[in-house]
């Protein structure tokens, strides 16, 4: 094998390694910007005839307002079924504060928002804990807590989908 061929192979290998490192850095830096969406713990207190109390504790402080890099982000508590139904607390473009929504997601794979309605409730952030009160609770059998980033997606019914960042299954 001549020296020029060895040099070309070495350059190609070097380019592949550097490209991989840049891609890894990009993915890592993108995920690092949402470390506050890493779920450490959660709570669901559901008593017949009383408001539903939901909370999530995260690895870092939760921002009070949305940054401009995404459409939004939030947390969702969903029930056991083929279709995800539940409640989210989120902040997104067009809304400058955290609020609660009743939500349906039929396409779990693409996490398309099929129905989202603002509901009466309260969302309060204290450092790395989000506490939510839902006044009218009509959902039972919660089986997961999810954190997500909201993205525009023209293939979804409402034009938005969630990119799931973290999931905790409820026993």
Secondary structure, DSSP 8 states (H G I E B T S, - for coil): --HHHHHHHHHHHHHHHHHHHHHHHHHHHHHHTTGGG-EEEEEEE--TTS-EEEEEEESS---SS--TTSSEEEEEEEESSSSEEEEEEEEETT-SS-EEEEEEES-TTTTB--EEEE-SEEEEEETTEEEEEESS-----EEEEEEEEEEE-TTSTTSEEEEEEEEEE--
